[in-house]
Amino acid sequence: MKQLKKPRILVAVDGSDGSLRALAHAVDAAALCNGALVVLNVQQSITPSRMISRSMISEYHERQSSSALRRARAMVRRRNLNATFHVIVGEPAPAIVRFANAQGCREIVIGTRGLGKIAGLLLGSVVSKVIHLSACPVTVVK
């Protein structure tokens, strides 16, 4: 008899309160469906220059991702749930969708940043871009 693969749920975490609310939702969803939780932090790419070396950029990304994932790891540990944690560098929305596709995720869970309507329009919304780019369902947690 063929064993069914656990459904994979990707949650994008940037360390903000909104992303941690999304993680809490994803933890509950994964527990309900006996799913596999994939936690992703995307670091914005930075172009090296005379003033900023590749090693400085790498160290910066490590510090930022460690900070963003610290509370996420603690939350997953408290719930006694298995999860994989990943860090990638790129433009957030397309990177999230590409990673979800590559991992075979059936759903993406993402939190809002609470910027408000005007700021969200001016800055462009990662959430909105993920919704438009993704072929799988996207759950937005406020």
N, C-alpha and C positions, 0 to 999 in steps of 0.2 A: 504494500500500500504506500502510495506517494505521500510524503509529509508536506503539508502546506507551509509556505513561507509566512513568517510573521509580517503583518502589514507594517510598513516603515512610515513614521511620521517625522518630518523635518520641522524643527523650530529654529528660527533665526534669533540669535541673542546678541545684543550689543551692550548689555550691562544696564540699560535704562529700566526704570520701573515698569514701563509698558512691555518691554521684552520679557521681563520676569513674570508678569501676569500671563503672557502668552505661553511661557514655559510651564507655569502651573496648570494651565488649561491642557497643554499637550501631554503633561505627565498624567493627568486624569484620563485623557483619551487613550493613551497608550496602555494604561492599567486596565481600562474597561475592555479593550479589544485584544488584550495580550499582545500588544504591538511592540515594535522596536522603535526606540526614540533616538533620533539623530539630531544632535545639537550643533549648530553652525554659527561661527562668528566670522563675519567678513570684514577685513581691514581694507580701507581705501588705499589704492595704489598711490605711491608718491614717486615722482621722477627724481632720480639722483641729480645733483648739480655740483658745482665747485664747493659749495658750503655744506652739502648734505651727501654723505657717502652711502653706498649700499649697506654697509654694516650698521650705520646709524639708523637707517630706515628699518632694517631687520630687527634691531634691538627695540626700536619704537613699537613696531608691530607686535613683538613678543610681550612687551609691557602692557600694551593696550588690550591684547587678547586675553592675557592672564587676568587682568582686572575685570574684563567683561565676563569671563567665564567663572570666576571665583564663586560668586553667589549661585550661579546656575549649577555648578558641581555640588555645592552644599545642598541645594534643594533636591536634586536627584538622589543624593546619598540619603537624605532624611526619609525619602519615600521608598527607599530600598528598591529602586528600579534600575535596571541596566540601561545604559545609554552610551553612545559613542559621541565623542567631542571632536570637532574639526575646526580648523582655522584656515581660511583661504584669503588671498589678496585679489582685489578687483573692484569693479563697480558693483555695489551691493545688489541691486535688483536682478540684473542678468546673471550674476554669480550665484545667487540663491537658487534661481530657477535651473541653471545648468547643473548645479550640484544635486538638487533634488532629482532631476532626471537621471543623472549618472548613478545615483544611489538607489534608484527604483522606488522612490517614496510615493505613497499614494495620496499624501496630503502635505501642505505647507501651512504652518501656523506662525503668524507674525503679529507683533504688537504695534499699537500706534504710539507715536511719540508725544501726542498731545500738543502739537504746535498751533492748532487752531486752523480755521478755514483759510484765512488770508496768508498766513505764513506757509501753510501746506501748499497753496497754489503757487506762491512765489518761489519756494525752494524745490518744488517737485517732490512727490511722495514716493518713497521706496515701496510702500505698501501698494499704491496704485499701479506702479510699474510691475510689481510682482504679479498682481492680479491679471494684468493685461498680457504678460509674457507666459504665464504658467498654463499648461494643459491640464494639470491636476487641480483638484479643489484647493482653495486658499481660505483658511479661517483667520479672520482678523479679530484680535482681542483688544478691546478698548481699555 
